[in-house]
Amino acid sequence: MDEVVADPGRPAAVAAKPPAVRQPGPRPGPTCLCGAVNDSAAEVVAAVFDRAAQRDPGRRRPWVVLADGDRRRSDSVRAETRHRTS
């Protein structure tokens, strides 16, 4: 999980010639990486959703899930999403 704060730049500033001194861009917030050898994909996905719920209990921000192409993992994410939104 990552948190990135958007840079409120203007389109003209983005398209303009770059400044002589590069300004620092947005920095990611706390990051959480997880995985397991002994747990099932469904258990890992549920733990990730639990962590996301702790960080955003009111669900005030959009949640995005990035996963590889493993069918079981994708199915687990969809199932957990249905479970938590029903």
C-alpha positions, 0 to 999 in steps of 0.5 A, spaced: 500 500 500 502 506 498 500 513 499 502 519 494 500 526 494 498 529 488 502 535 485 497 541 484 501 543 478 498 547 472 498 545 465 502 551 463 507 549 468 508 542 466 509 544 459 514 549 460 521 549 460 524 545 466 527 549 471 534 550 472 534 546 479 529 540 479 524 541 484 522 535 488 516 531 486 511 528 491 513 522 495 510 516 497 507 515 504 508 509 508 508 503 504 506 496 506 508 490 502 506 483 504 506 476 501 506 469 504 508 462 503 504 458 508 497 462 507 493 462 501 492 467 497 485 469 500 488 469 507 493 474 504 488 478 500 484 479 506 490 481 511 491 487 506 484 489 506 484 489 513 490 493 513 487 498 508 481 498 512 485 500 518 488 506 514 482 509 511 476 506 516 471 511 513 473 509 506 474 516 504 479 515 499 479 510 493 482 504 494 486 501 488 488 493 488 494 492 483 496 484 483 499 480 478 496 475 473 495 469 477 487 467 476 487 465 484 489 472 486 484 476 482 479 471 484 480 472 491 481 480 490 474 480 487 471 475 492 474 480 498 471 486 495 464 483 494 464 481 501 466 487 504 461 492 500 455 487 501 
